């Protein structure tokens, strides 16, 4: 039988805010997410609003609907295996929250859906490594 215990958007948002703080993201990004639900895409540590990139914003909404999750940040990275957008998220099931964020200084292991724009079939949910510096984010591995 499928579980019916799910979380509210407010509960997921509380977890997302804790992750943004744990990732040491700059205060203006955190406040904009908290007050206006604005998600930022980070490229080379610099963030810009996700609605500024229509393809990414559409994909963000698809991921939230399909996985019943809350996306709170996106990291764009050019990897050897493709052009990737890493959607940092809080899943619906609280049992999965233990994987949200594990940190060691500026290096973090974080739960994400990776959208590989170069090779769509290689897109998947999992954990990625990222670095936080100067209030921004970049993917490490």
Chimera marker file (.cmm) of the C-alpha trace (Angstrom):
<marker_set name="trace">
<marker id="1" x="0.000" y="0.000" z="0.000" r="1" g="1" b="0" radius="0.5"/>
<marker id="2" x="1.320" y="3.444" z="-0.931" r="1" g="1" b="0" radius="0.5"/>
<marker id="3" x="2.058" y="5.917" z="1.838" r="1" g="1" b="0" radius="0.5"/>
<marker id="4" x="-0.382" y="8.769" z="2.193" r="1" g="1" b="0" radius="0.5"/>
<marker id="5" x="1.592" y="10.747" z="4.782" r="1" g="1" b="0" radius="0.5"/>
<marker id="6" x="2.867" y="13.729" z="2.860" r="1" g="1" b="0" radius="0.5"/>
<marker id="7" x="4.177" y="17.107" z="3.799" r="1" g="1" b="0" radius="0.5"/>
<marker id="8" x="2.830" y="20.571" z="3.196" r="1" g="1" b="0" radius="0.5"/>
<marker id="9" x="4.570" y="23.160" z="1.045" r="1" g="1" b="0" radius="0.5"/>
<marker id="10" x="5.257" y="25.181" z="4.230" r="1" g="1" b="0" radius="0.5"/>
<marker id="11" x="7.047" y="22.202" z="5.829" r="1" g="1" b="0" radius="0.5"/>
<marker id="12" x="9.151" y="21.688" z="2.703" r="1" g="1" b="0" radius="0.5"/>
<marker id="13" x="9.912" y="25.407" z="2.533" r="1" g="1" b="0" radius="0.5"/>
<marker id="14" x="11.151" y="25.339" z="6.137" r="1" g="1" b="0" radius="0.5"/>
<marker id="15" x="13.568" y="22.534" z="5.186" r="1" g="1" b="0" radius="0.5"/>
<marker id="16" x="14.619" y="24.402" z="2.023" r="1" g="1" b="0" radius="0.5"/>
<marker id="17" x="15.434" y="27.542" z="4.020" r="1" g="1" b="0" radius="0.5"/>
<marker id="18" x="17.534" y="25.463" z="6.418" r="1" g="1" b="0" radius="0.5"/>
<marker id="19" x="19.420" y="24.048" z="3.419" r="1" g="1" b="0" radius="0.5"/>
<marker id="20" x="20.035" y="27.480" z="1.896" r="1" g="1" b="0" radius="0.5"/>
<marker id="21" x="21.435" y="28.657" z="5.240" r="1" g="1" b="0" radius="0.5"/>
<marker id="22" x="23.515" y="25.472" z="5.588" r="1" g="1" b="0" radius="0.5"/>
<marker id="23" x="24.870" y="26.050" z="2.083" r="1" g="1" b="0" radius="0.5"/>
<marker id="24" x="25.951" y="29.544" z="3.209" r="1" g="1" b="0" radius="0.5"/>
<marker id="25" x="24.062" y="31.166" z="0.332" r="1" g="1" b="0" radius="0.5"/>
<marker id="26" x="24.070" y="34.986" z="0.465" r="1" g="1" b="0" radius="0.5"/>
<marker id="27" x="21.304" y="36.494" z="2.589" r="1" g="1" b="0" radius="0.5"/>
<marker id="28" x="19.529" y="38.337" z="-0.308" r="1" g="1" b="0" radius="0.5"/>
<marker id="29" x="18.974" y="35.002" z="-2.132" r="1" g="1" b="0" radius="0.5"/>
<marker id="30" x="17.608" y="33.392" z="1.040" r="1" g="1" b="0" radius="0.5"/>
<marker id="31" x="15.322" y="36.332" z="1.794" r="1" g="1" b="0" radius="0.5"/>
<marker id="32" x="13.982" y="36.443" z="-1.778" r="1" g="1" b="0" radius="0.5"/>
<marker id="33" x="13.141" y="32.735" z="-1.589" r="1" g="1" b="0" radius="0.5"/>
<marker id="34" x="11.592" y="33.121" z="1.861" r="1" g="1" b="0" radius="0.5"/>
<marker id="35" x="9.503" y="36.195" z="1.064" r="1" g="1" b="0" radius="0.5"/>
<marker id="36" x="8.777" y="35.816" z="-2.673" r="1" g="1" b="0" radius="0.5"/>
<marker id="37" x="9.330" y="32.094" z="-3.449" r="1" g="1" b="0" radius="0.5"/>
<marker id="38" x="12.006" y="33.168" z="-5.943" r="1" g="1" b="0" radius="0.5"/>
<marker id="39" x="14.392" y="30.381" z="-6.993" r="1" g="1" b="0" radius="0.5"/>
<marker id="40" x="17.850" y="31.354" z="-8.256" r="1" g="1" b="0" radius="0.5"/>
<marker id="41" x="20.042" y="29.654" z="-10.848" r="1" g="1" b="0" radius="0.5"/>
<marker id="42" x="23.732" y="29.745" z="-9.893" r="1" g="1" b="0" radius="0.5"/>
<marker id="43" x="26.452" y="29.835" z="-12.551" r="1" g="1" b="0" radius="0.5"/>
<marker id="44" x="30.058" y="30.217" z="-11.439" r="1" g="1" b="0" radius="0.5"/>
<marker id="45" x="28.812" y="31.255" z="-7.976" r="1" g="1" b="0" radius="0.5"/>
<marker id="46" x="26.602" y="34.078" z="-9.329" r="1" g="1" b="0" radius="0.5"/>
<marker id="47" x="22.820" y="33.717" z="-9.018" r="1" g="1" b="0" radius="0.5"/>
<marker id="48" x="20.019" y="35.005" z="-11.249" r="1" g="1" b="0" radius="0.5"/>
<marker id="49" x="16.240" y="34.387" z="-10.948" r="1" g="1" b="0" radius="0.5"/>
<marker id="50" x="15.050" y="31.120" z="-12.546" r="1" g="1" b="0" radius="0.5"/>
<marker id="51" x="12.120" y="32.827" z="-14.323" r="1" g="1" b="0" radius="0.5"/>
<marker id="52" x="14.827" y="34.646" z="-16.332" r="1" g="1" b="0" radius="0.5"/>
<marker id="53" x="15.581" y="31.367" z="-18.132" r="1" g="1" b="0" radius="0.5"/>
<marker id="54" x="12.266" y="30.083" z="-19.502" r="1" g="1" b="0" radius="0.5"/>
<marker id="55" x="13.446" y="26.518" z="-20.304" r="1" g="1" b="0" radius="0.5"/>
<marker id="56" x="14.842" y="26.071" z="-16.793" r="1" g="1" b="0" radius="0.5"/>
<marker id="57" x="11.748" y="27.569" z="-15.167" r="1" g="1" b="0" radius="0.5"/>
<marker id="58" x="9.463" y="25.225" z="-17.159" r="1" g="1" b="0" radius="0.5"/>
<marker id="59" x="11.636" y="22.237" z="-16.186" r="1" g="1" b="0" radius="0.5"/>
<marker id="60" x="11.574" y="23.364" z="-12.534" r="1" g="1" b="0" radius="0.5"/>
<marker id="61" x="7.760" y="23.337" z="-12.527" r="1" g="1" b="0" radius="0.5"/>
<marker id="62" x="7.707" y="19.907" z="-14.250" r="1" g="1" b="0" radius="0.5"/>
<marker id="63" x="10.046" y="18.442" z="-11.611" r="1" g="1" b="0" radius="0.5"/>
<marker id="64" x="8.022" y="19.896" z="-8.728" r="1" g="1" b="0" radius="0.5"/>
<marker id="65" x="4.808" y="18.456" z="-10.161" r="1" g="1" b="0" radius="0.5"/>
<marker id="66" x="6.209" y="15.030" z="-11.085" r="1" g="1" b="0" radius="0.5"/>
<marker id="67" x="8.067" y="14.445" z="-7.797" r="1" g="1" b="0" radius="0.5"/>
<marker id="68" x="5.778" y="16.498" z="-5.486" r="1" g="1" b="0" radius="0.5"/>
<marker id="69" x="8.900" y="18.291" z="-4.266" r="1" g="1" b="0" radius="0.5"/>
<marker id="70" x="9.999" y="21.871" z="-3.699" r="1" g="1" b="0" radius="0.5"/>
<marker id="71" x="12.946" y="23.199" z="-5.714" r="1" g="1" b="0" radius="0.5"/>
<marker id="72" x="14.815" y="25.942" z="-3.845" r="1" g="1" b="0" radius="0.5"/>
<marker id="73" x="17.921" y="26.537" z="-5.999" r="1" g="1" b="0" radius="0.5"/>
<marker id="74" x="19.467" y="25.462" z="-9.306" r="1" g="1" b="0" radius="0.5"/>
<marker id="75" x="23.153" y="25.082" z="-10.142" r="1" g="1" b="0" radius="0.5"/>
<marker id="76" x="24.110" y="25.183" z="-13.832" r="1" g="1" b="0" radius="0.5"/>
<marker id="77" x="27.238" y="23.217" z="-14.657" r="1" g="1" b="0" radius="0.5"/>
<marker id="78" x="29.047" y="22.189" z="-17.818" r="1" g="1" b="0" radius="0.5"/>
<marker id="79" x="30.236" y="18.677" z="-17.027" r="1" g="1" b="0" radius="0.5"/>
<marker id="80" x="32.218" y="16.264" z="-19.212" r="1" g="1" b="0" radius="0.5"/>
<marker id="81" x="28.989" y="14.244" z="-19.549" r="1" g="1" b="0" radius="0.5"/>
<marker id="82" x="26.800" y="17.183" z="-20.615" r="1" g="1" b="0" radius="0.5"/>
<marker id="83" x="25.206" y="20.548" z="-19.942" r="1" g="1" b="0" radius="0.5"/>
<marker id="84" x="23.510" y="20.028" z="-16.559" r="1" g="1" b="0" radius="0.5"/>
<marker id="85" x="21.016" y="21.923" z="-14.453" r="1" g="1" b="0" radius="0.5"/>
<marker id="86" x="21.040" y="20.638" z="-10.888" r="1" g="1" b="0" radius="0.5"/>
<marker id="87" x="17.714" y="21.292" z="-9.168" r="1" g="1" b="0" radius="0.5"/>
<marker id="88" x="18.275" y="21.331" z="-5.392" r="1" g="1" b="0" radius="0.5"/>
<marker id="89" x="15.061" y="20.128" z="-3.798" r="1" g="1" b="0" radius="0.5"/>
<marker id="90" x="13.128" y="18.990" z="-0.758" r="1" g="1" b="0" radius="0.5"/>
<marker id="91" x="11.219" y="15.757" z="-1.480" r="1" g="1" b="0" radius="0.5"/>
<marker id="92" x="7.689" y="15.121" z="-0.278" r="1" g="1" b="0" radius="0.5"/>
<marker id="93" x="8.619" y="12.194" z="1.983" r="1" g="1" b="0" radius="0.5"/>
<marker id="94" x="10.253" y="13.314" z="5.277" r="1" g="1" b="0" radius="0.5"/>
<marker id="95" x="12.070" y="9.960" z="5.444" r="1" g="1" b="0" radius="0.5"/>
<marker id="96" x="14.218" y="11.234" z="2.551" r="1" g="1" b="0" radius="0.5"/>
<marker id="97" x="15.130" y="14.477" z="4.334" r="1" g="1" b="0" radius="0.5"/>
<marker id="98" x="18.203" y="12.923" z="5.958" r="1" g="1" b="0" radius="0.5"/>
<marker id="99" x="19.824" y="13.178" z="2.476" r="1" g="1" b="0" radius="0.5"/>
<marker id="100" x="18.988" y="16.861" z="1.953" r="1" g="1" b="0" radius="0.5"/>
<marker id="101" x="22.358" y="18.270" z="2.982" r="1" g="1" b="0" radius="0.5"/>
<marker id="102" x="25.586" y="16.951" z="4.415" r="1" g="1" b="0" radius="0.5"/>
<marker id="103" x="28.376" y="19.480" z="4.768" r="1" g="1" b="0" radius="0.5"/>
<marker id="104" x="32.079" y="19.555" z="5.450" r="1" g="1" b="0" radius="0.5"/>
<marker id="105" x="33.139" y="23.187" z="5.423" r="1" g="1" b="0" radius="0.5"/>
<marker id="106" x="32.425" y="24.664" z="1.987" r="1" g="1" b="0" radius="0.5"/>
<marker id="107" x="31.924" y="21.218" z="0.389" r="1" g="1" b="0" radius="0.5"/>
<marker id="108" x="28.386" y="19.860" z="0.453" r="1" g="1" b="0" radius="0.5"/>
<marker id="109" x="26.627" y="16.669" z="-0.592" r="1" g="1" b="0" radius="0.5"/>
<marker id="110" x="23.085" y="17.601" z="-1.525" r="1" g="1" b="0" radius="0.5"/>
<marker id="111" x="19.907" y="15.991" z="-2.871" r="1" g="1" b="0" radius="0.5"/>
<marker id="112" x="19.140" y="17.112" z="-6.425" r="1" g="1" b="0" radius="0.5"/>
<marker id="113" x="17.451" y="16.253" z="-9.677" r="1" g="1" b="0" radius="0.5"/>
<marker id="114" x="20.055" y="16.590" z="-12.444" r="1" g="1" b="0" radius="0.5"/>
<marker id="115" x="18.631" y="17.576" z="-15.813" r="1" g="1" b="0" radius="0.5"/>
<marker id="116" x="21.188" y="16.744" z="-18.481" r="1" g="1" b="0" radius="0.5"/>
<marker id="117" x="20.171" y="18.952" z="-21.408" r="1" g="1" b="0" radius="0.5"/>
<marker id="118" x="22.770" y="17.350" z="-23.679" r="1" g="1" b="0" radius="0.5"/>
<marker id="119" x="21.629" y="13.762" z="-23.022" r="1" g="1" b="0" radius="0.5"/>
<marker id="120" x="18.075" y="13.806" z="-21.598" r="1" g="1" b="0" radius="0.5"/>
<marker id="121" x="18.133" y="10.039" z="-20.931" r="1" g="1" b="0" radius="0.5"/>
<marker id="122" x="20.920" y="10.630" z="-18.386" r="1" g="1" b="0" radius="0.5"/>
<marker id="123" x="18.779" y="12.939" z="-16.221" r="1" g="1" b="0" radius="0.5"/>
<marker id="124" x="18.159" y="11.546" z="-12.740" r="1" g="1" b="0" radius="0.5"/>
<marker id="125" x="17.533" y="12.092" z="-9.036" r="1" g="1" b="0" radius="0.5"/>
<marker id="126" x="20.450" y="11.647" z="-6.653" r="1" g="1" b="0" radius="0.5"/>
<marker id="127" x="23.067" y="13.467" z="-4.635" r="1" g="1" b="0" radius="0.5"/>
<marker id="128" x="25.686" y="15.823" z="-6.031" r="1" g="1" b="0" radius="0.5"/>
<marker id="129" x="28.669" y="17.595" z="-4.520" r="1" g="1" b="0" radius="0.5"/>
<marker id="130" x="28.771" y="21.356" z="-4.591" r="1" g="1" b="0" radius="0.5"/>
<marker id="131" x="30.886" y="24.174" z="-3.199" r="1" g="1" b="0" radius="0.5"/>
<marker id="132" x="29.663" y="27.324" z="-1.537" r="1" g="1" b="0" radius="0.5"/>
<marker id="133" x="31.858" y="30.409" z="-1.752" r="1" g="1" b="0" radius="0.5"/>
<marker id="134" x="31.216" y="34.142" z="-1.580" r="1" g="1" b="0" radius="0.5"/>
<marker id="135" x="27.488" y="33.509" z="-1.007" r="1" g="1" b="0" radius="0.5"/>
<marker id="136" x="27.063" y="31.522" z="-4.232" r="1" g="1" b="0" radius="0.5"/>
<marker id="137" x="27.095" y="27.904" z="-5.366" r="1" g="1" b="0" radius="0.5"/>
<marker id="138" x="28.924" y="25.810" z="-7.945" r="1" g="1" b="0" radius="0.5"/>
<marker id="139" x="28.914" y="22.073" z="-8.629" r="1" g="1" b="0" radius="0.5"/>
<marker id="140" x="32.032" y="20.169" z="-7.564" r="1" g="1" b="0" radius="0.5"/>
<marker id="141" x="31.267" y="16.647" z="-8.850" r="1" g="1" b="0" radius="0.5"/>
<link id1="1" id2="2" r="1" g="1" b="0" radius="0.2"/>
<link id1="2" id2="3" r="1" g="1" b="0" radius="0.2"/>
<link id1="3" id2="4" r="1" g="1" b="0" radius="0.2"/>
<link id1="4" id2="5" r="1" g="1" b="0" radius="0.2"/>
<link id1="5" id2="6" r="1" g="1" b="0" radius="0.2"/>
<link id1="6" id2="7" r="1" g="1" b="0" radius="0.2"/>
<link id1="7" id2="8" r="1" g="1" b="0" radius="0.2"/>
<link id1="8" id2="9" r="1" g="1" b="0" radius="0.2"/>
<link id1="9" id2="10" r="1" g="1" b="0" radius="0.2"/>
<link id1="10" id2="11" r="1" g="1" b="0" radius="0.2"/>
<link id1="11" id2="12" r="1" g="1" b="0" radius="0.2"/>
<link id1="12" id2="13" r="1" g="1" b="0" radius="0.2"/>
<link id1="13" id2="14" r="1" g="1" b="0" radius="0.2"/>
<link id1="14" id2="15" r="1" g="1" b="0" radius="0.2"/>
<link id1="15" id2="16" r="1" g="1" b="0" radius="0.2"/>
<link id1="16" id2="17" r="1" g="1" b="0" radius="0.2"/>
<link id1="17" id2="18" r="1" g="1" b="0" radius="0.2"/>
<link id1="18" id2="19" r="1" g="1" b="0" radius="0.2"/>
<link id1="19" id2="20" r="1" g="1" b="0" radius="0.2"/>
<link id1="20" id2="21" r="1" g="1" b="0" radius="0.2"/>
<link id1="21" id2="22" r="1" g="1" b="0" radius="0.2"/>
<link id1="22" id2="23" r="1" g="1" b="0" radius="0.2"/>
<link id1="23" id2="24" r="1" g="1" b="0" radius="0.2"/>
<link id1="24" id2="25" r="1" g="1" b="0" radius="0.2"/>
<link id1="25" id2="26" r="1" g="1" b="0" radius="0.2"/>
<link id1="26" id2="27" r="1" g="1" b="0" radius="0.2"/>
<link id1="27" id2="28" r="1" g="1" b="0" radius="0.2"/>
<link id1="28" id2="29" r="1" g="1" b="0" radius="0.2"/>
<link id1="29" id2="30" r="1" g="1" b="0" radius="0.2"/>
<link id1="30" id2="31" r="1" g="1" b="0" radius="0.2"/>
<link id1="31" id2="32" r="1" g="1" b="0" radius="0.2"/>
<link id1="32" id2="33" r="1" g="1" b="0" radius="0.2"/>
<link id1="33" id2="34" r="1" g="1" b="0" radius="0.2"/>
<link id1="34" id2="35" r="1" g="1" b="0" radius="0.2"/>
<link id1="35" id2="36" r="1" g="1" b="0" radius="0.2"/>
<link id1="36" id2="37" r="1" g="1" b="0" radius="0.2"/>
<link id1="37" id2="38" r="1" g="1" b="0" radius="0.2"/>
<link id1="38" id2="39" r="1" g="1" b="0" radius="0.2"/>
<link id1="39" id2="40" r="1" g="1" b="0" radius="0.2"/>
<link id1="40" id2="41" r="1" g="1" b="0" radius="0.2"/>
<link id1="41" id2="42" r="1" g="1" b="0" radius="0.2"/>
<link id1="42" id2="43" r="1" g="1" b="0" radius="0.2"/>
<link id1="43" id2="44" r="1" g="1" b="0" radius="0.2"/>
<link id1="44" id2="45" r="1" g="1" b="0" radius="0.2"/>
<link id1="45" id2="46" r="1" g="1" b="0" radius="0.2"/>
<link id1="46" id2="47" r="1" g="1" b="0" radius="0.2"/>
<link id1="47" id2="48" r="1" g="1" b="0" radius="0.2"/>
<link id1="48" id2="49" r="1" g="1" b="0" radius="0.2"/>
<link id1="49" id2="50" r="1" g="1" b="0" radius="0.2"/>
<link id1="50" id2="51" r="1" g="1" b="0" radius="0.2"/>
<link id1="51" id2="52" r="1" g="1" b="0" radius="0.2"/>
<link id1="52" id2="53" r="1" g="1" b="0" radius="0.2"/>
<link id1="53" id2="54" r="1" g="1" b="0" radius="0.2"/>
<link id1="54" id2="55" r="1" g="1" b="0" radius="0.2"/>
<link id1="55" id2="56" r="1" g="1" b="0" radius="0.2"/>
<link id1="56" id2="57" r="1" g="1" b="0" radius="0.2"/>
<link id1="57" id2="58" r="1" g="1" b="0" radius="0.2"/>
<link id1="58" id2="59" r="1" g="1" b="0" radius="0.2"/>
<link id1="59" id2="60" r="1" g="1" b="0" radius="0.2"/>
<link id1="60" id2="61" r="1" g="1" b="0" radius="0.2"/>
<link id1="61" id2="62" r="1" g="1" b="0" radius="0.2"/>
<link id1="62" id2="63" r="1" g="1" b="0" radius="0.2"/>
<link id1="63" id2="64" r="1" g="1" b="0" radius="0.2"/>
<link id1="64" id2="65" r="1" g="1" b="0" radius="0.2"/>
<link id1="65" id2="66" r="1" g="1" b="0" radius="0.2"/>
<link id1="66" id2="67" r="1" g="1" b="0" radius="0.2"/>
<link id1="67" id2="68" r="1" g="1" b="0" radius="0.2"/>
<link id1="68" id2="69" r="1" g="1" b="0" radius="0.2"/>
<link id1="69" id2="70" r="1" g="1" b="0" radius="0.2"/>
<link id1="70" id2="71" r="1" g="1" b="0" radius="0.2"/>
<link id1="71" id2="72" r="1" g="1" b="0" radius="0.2"/>
<link id1="72" id2="73" r="1" g="1" b="0" radius="0.2"/>
<link id1="73" id2="74" r="1" g="1" b="0" radius="0.2"/>
<link id1="74" id2="75" r="1" g="1" b="0" radius="0.2"/>
<link id1="75" id2="76" r="1" g="1" b="0" radius="0.2"/>
<link id1="76" id2="77" r="1" g="1" b="0" radius="0.2"/>
<link id1="77" id2="78" r="1" g="1" b="0" radius="0.2"/>
<link id1="78" id2="79" r="1" g="1" b="0" radius="0.2"/>
<link id1="79" id2="80" r="1" g="1" b="0" radius="0.2"/>
<link id1="80" id2="81" r="1" g="1" b="0" radius="0.2"/>
<link id1="81" id2="82" r="1" g="1" b="0" radius="0.2"/>
<link id1="82" id2="83" r="1" g="1" b="0" radius="0.2"/>
<link id1="83" id2="84" r="1" g="1" b="0" radius="0.2"/>
<link id1="84" id2="85" r="1" g="1" b="0" radius="0.2"/>
<link id1="85" id2="86" r="1" g="1" b="0" radius="0.2"/>
<link id1="86" id2="87" r="1" g="1" b="0" radius="0.2"/>
<link id1="87" id2="88" r="1" g="1" b="0" radius="0.2"/>
<link id1="88" id2="89" r="1" g="1" b="0" radius="0.2"/>
<link id1="89" id2="90" r="1" g="1" b="0" radius="0.2"/>
<link id1="90" id2="91" r="1" g="1" b="0" radius="0.2"/>
<link id1="91" id2="92" r="1" g="1" b="0" radius="0.2"/>
<link id1="92" id2="93" r="1" g="1" b="0" radius="0.2"/>
<link id1="93" id2="94" r="1" g="1" b="0" radius="0.2"/>
<link id1="94" id2="95" r="1" g="1" b="0" radius="0.2"/>
<link id1="95" id2="96" r="1" g="1" b="0" radius="0.2"/>
<link id1="96" id2="97" r="1" g="1" b="0" radius="0.2"/>
<link id1="97" id2="98" r="1" g="1" b="0" radius="0.2"/>
<link id1="98" id2="99" r="1" g="1" b="0" radius="0.2"/>
<link id1="99" id2="100" r="1" g="1" b="0" radius="0.2"/>
<link id1="100" id2="101" r="1" g="1" b="0" radius="0.2"/>
<link id1="101" id2="102" r="1" g="1" b="0" radius="0.2"/>
<link id1="102" id2="103" r="1" g="1" b="0" radius="0.2"/>
<link id1="103" id2="104" r="1" g="1" b="0" radius="0.2"/>
<link id1="104" id2="105" r="1" g="1" b="0" radius="0.2"/>
<link id1="105" id2="106" r="1" g="1" b="0" radius="0.2"/>
<link id1="106" id2="107" r="1" g="1" b="0" radius="0.2"/>
<link id1="107" id2="108" r="1" g="1" b="0" radius="0.2"/>
<link id1="108" id2="109" r="1" g="1" b="0" radius="0.2"/>
<link id1="109" id2="110" r="1" g="1" b="0" radius="0.2"/>
<link id1="110" id2="111" r="1" g="1" b="0" radius="0.2"/>
<link id1="111" id2="112" r="1" g="1" b="0" radius="0.2"/>
<link id1="112" id2="113" r="1" g="1" b="0" radius="0.2"/>
<link id1="113" id2="114" r="1" g="1" b="0" radius="0.2"/>
<link id1="114" id2="115" r="1" g="1" b="0" radius="0.2"/>
<link id1="115" id2="116" r="1" g="1" b="0" radius="0.2"/>
<link id1="116" id2="117" r="1" g="1" b="0" radius="0.2"/>
<link id1="117" id2="118" r="1" g="1" b="0" radius="0.2"/>
<link id1="118" id2="119" r="1" g="1" b="0" radius="0.2"/>
<link id1="119" id2="120" r="1" g="1" b="0" radius="0.2"/>
<link id1="120" id2="121" r="1" g="1" b="0" radius="0.2"/>
<link id1="121" id2="122" r="1" g="1" b="0" radius="0.2"/>
<link id1="122" id2="123" r="1" g="1" b="0" radius="0.2"/>
<link id1="123" id2="124" r="1" g="1" b="0" radius="0.2"/>
<link id1="124" id2="125" r="1" g="1" b="0" radius="0.2"/>
<link id1="125" id2="126" r="1" g="1" b="0" radius="0.2"/>
<link id1="126" id2="127" r="1" g="1" b="0" radius="0.2"/>
<link id1="127" id2="128" r="1" g="1" b="0" radius="0.2"/>
<link id1="128" id2="129" r="1" g="1" b="0" radius="0.2"/>
<link id1="129" id2="130" r="1" g="1" b="0" radius="0.2"/>
<link id1="130" id2="131" r="1" g="1" b="0" radius="0.2"/>
<link id1="131" id2="132" r="1" g="1" b="0" radius="0.2"/>
<link id1="132" id2="133" r="1" g="1" b="0" radius="0.2"/>
<link id1="133" id2="134" r="1" g="1" b="0" radius="0.2"/>
<link id1="134" id2="135" r="1" g="1" b="0" radius="0.2"/>
<link id1="135" id2="136" r="1" g="1" b="0" radius="0.2"/>
<link id1="136" id2="137" r="1" g="1" b="0" radius="0.2"/>
<link id1="137" id2="138" r="1" g="1" b="0" radius="0.2"/>
<link id1="138" id2="139" r="1" g="1" b="0" radius="0.2"/>
<link id1="139" id2="140" r="1" g="1" b="0" radius="0.2"/>
<link id1="140" id2="141" r="1" g="1" b="0" radius="0.2"/>
</marker_set>
